[in-house]
Amino acid sequence: MIARILLSVAVVAASVGLVIYGMGSSYSPKDDDIMRIGLILMVGGVIGTIIGAVWYRSIEASAEADTQAR
């Protein structure tokens, strides 16, 4: 259950980070603070997505193995 929540929150964080990074880079004098926040959200979201996907897949694989063992 927590793996699904992590996966969904991380994907949203990565996409929001991309939007915020785009907003910061589109200003005439580029706003480094907004770009930094967007970059942190993107990187954190990608890392969280990878962890959540691997964690979710391992839970599903162990449930499938339990089902086949019965």
C-alpha positions, 0 to 999 in steps of 0.5 A: 500500500505504501509503495503505491502512495510513494509511487503516485506522490513521486510521479506528481512531484517530478512533474510539478518540479518540471513545471516549476523549473520551466517557469523559473527558466522562462523569466527574463532574468532567470530566477535561480531559486525557482529553478533550484526548487524545480530541479530538487523536485524533479530529482527527488521525484525520479528517485522516489518513482524508481524506489516506489516502482521497484518496491511495488514490483517486489511486493507483487512478485512475492504475492505471485510467488505465494499464490503459485506455491499454494 
